[in-house]
Amino acid sequence: MHDSSSVGELAKQLRSELDRYSPGGKLPSSRALVERFKVSPVTVSRALAQLAAEGLVVTRPGAGVFRAVPSAPAAPAGDTSWQEVSLSADAAAELVPRGVDATGVLATLAAPPPGVIEFNGGYLNPALQPERAMAAALARAGRRPGAWGRPPVDGLPELREWFARGVGGAITAAEVLITAGGQSALTTALRALAPPGAPVLVESPTYPGMLAIARAAGMRPVPVPVDTDGVRPGLLEAAFRATGARVFVCQPLFQNPTGAVLSAERRPEVLLIAREAGAFVIEDDFVRRLVHEDAGPLPRPLAADDQDGVVVHVCSLTKATSPSFRVSALAARGPVLERLRAIQVVDHFFVPRPLQEAALELVGSPAWPRHLRAVAGELRVRREAMAAALRLRLPELAMPHIPAGGYHLWLRLPDGTDEAALASAALRAGVAVAPGRPYFAAEPPAAYVRLSFAAVAGVGEIGEGVRRLREACDEVRG
């Protein structure tokens, strides 16, 4: 049984029994609950925390857990309807209204209901995360001299040096800024390079979170199609010419969602096209550490081949560790670095020093390379299991490309398929999937679905999830 489902079931049982206790009455001890329900102490702790968050119980350290005393009746709700007018008052003056739509991001952040197989996840399953290594790193970091003091605003020099080495030596530590996760780094980069109303060239399809950033800042995403060799240079050049854009955002390695890798032939073309357009390339190198065991040598980051400061490089530790281990880096050379630094400082001040110290402890430990090797092997097994299950049970779903890195497959649905209806039917069948529409800045050429194999518990869940998806497809087809 999933730990998350055990927590939910225990919380439900405890919730139903609360009437046995008077307000302020003490509940059984955690040890008693462990023995009675045959669950782990962690499950009991999380279930009680859930009830506490709902205001049903109160935890008193050293004393126990007590039924909450009913609070006084809530004050009458106020009238917030005036906000609708205020928030839209300046929309008419904007070239691109700054609507904030987090739907595409929440599709991979929201935890599915208990019992639902997570094919829409964007992070490693807890079983694949280096939890013990991270816990040990955080404990050691907390004991470092000065660990709880104020860090340099650019980040710890040793951590900046480590990220710089990851760019192949083309970037120095002085050209690196430590940021709080890849999403934060992308937000800083876009704000630094494009004003509200400006066009921003993006791959099509592309990461929904980046589209959300651009639109929230009032920018206008302009799609440039990709194929299995990455962005198409001829179309990129035409898009720069037609729009006058000064920014292109791309994921050259295991692109989200297609899994494409920018080919060796196209890499210099992309840099040259951007340079001649007087434009920057934001390189989101988000899954370099989620390579599969059979991938072979990886191409260097685009930033490693850039001498003119065209590339603003973004990379992160989050995907290879945990969604809560939000440590990443921005790398750039030239005057743009000062603008990136200024925006980073104004928005965030700095990344908490204990987290930076923990990152240094983690990547410098023997556990780090072991973890990366283990993940590389497991992701290959999961990718092959999902591809085989799909070929067997859902041969009508086209797989244009099977990547050797990343954590998902991108599938084209049969013509005429309603992807939103399929996603709803899949959820009813007990499997959560990510429909393709949010990955497109404009009208999609066909219906797609993205399936993640990293967020599930293992190969067994992959087979069961594909079986449930088969049921959903049959339901939608009638």
PyMOL commands that set and color helices and strands:
alter all, ss='L'
color gray80, all
select helices_A, chain A and resi 3-16+18-20+30-37+41-53+82-88+91-93+103-109+126-128+131-142+157-166+173-175+182-193+208-216+233-243+266-276+302-305+336-348+353-363+367-393+419-429+437-439+459-477
alter helices_A, ss='H'
color red, helices_A
select strands_A, chain A and resi 57-60+64-67+117-118+176-179+199-204+220-227+230-231+247-250+280-285+311-316+328-331+408-412+431-432+434-435+448-452
alter strands_A, ss='S'
color yellow, strands_A
deselect
rebuild
show_as cartoon
